[in-house]
Amino acid sequence: MLTEQRIILNLIPNEVPPVAHVTQGDVGRVICLTLIDGNKPFDISSEYNFKIQGVKPSNESFVFDEDFILINKMTIAFKTTAEMTSEAGSVYCGLIISEGEEAHIETLSFILQVQDTAYSGTGS
């Protein structure tokens, strides 16, 4: 599918964050996040809750905590929103995994690299 990207997130810290490439204003692009623990699969429990916190180039932050899609036992997906892709540049994101209401398990970092749109919408 043209609108889908896949990245692997490792629970082992100190990894270089993977990058998903999108365009400014890109809404609805599916980003699939496959979770691993070192070199073995991370089994996603039905008890886990997911949230993405991000910081845009202007230092404005956002939180996305809805509409995650379970693809299989180690992969979830989400669709990009206008808020995530409103600014060109590197948007630093963390996938926060929690269990129940309080128990924070892990934060996995990745980058949404937002490219300037080729068309600004202004005519001449």
TAWORA-V221798 format. One record per helix or strand. SS is the DSSP state (helix for helix, strand for strand). FROM is the first residue (numbers start at 1). TO is the last residue. If there is no record, write none. Layout:
ss = <SS SS>
from = <FROM FROM>
to = <TO TO>
This chain:
ss = <strand strand strand strand strand strand strand strand strand strand>
from = <4 18 30 40 48 61 69 75 89 103>
to = <10 23 37 41 55 64 72 79 99 115>
